[in-house]
């Protein structure tokens, strides 16, 4: 059974940083791309960043480019999202996602609130 567990969210002031983690289990982690999404209140869930299985390919939403960095540790079956220069509009629940055997699997999400 695929499981994804996010952690690392919290309250941070504008301009601050957070690092999110997503621990995966139940599948061969290094064989699959991983992605981070976010959903703000009243808005649709949107893709933030994606990383290839080996970690060499990364893509970002334009709104976070240059501020966020996705990475992974295949020895620990964990994907990370380093978020710098946070803005109030980054406030959302952040989810990690894996597509395994044609099915999308999601974590429970972690809340990020950017506010002074």
Beta strands, then each sheet from edge to edge (+ up, - down):
strand 1: 3-7
strand 2: 10-12
strand 3: 18-25
strand 4: 34-39
strand 5: 46-51
strand 6: 58-60
strand 7: 68-73
strand 8: 78-83
strand 9: 92-100
strand 10: 103-106
strand 11: 110-114
sheet 1: 1+ 3- 8+ 7-
sheet 2: 2+ 11+ 9- 4+ 5- 6+
sheet 3: 2+ 11+ 9- 10+
end
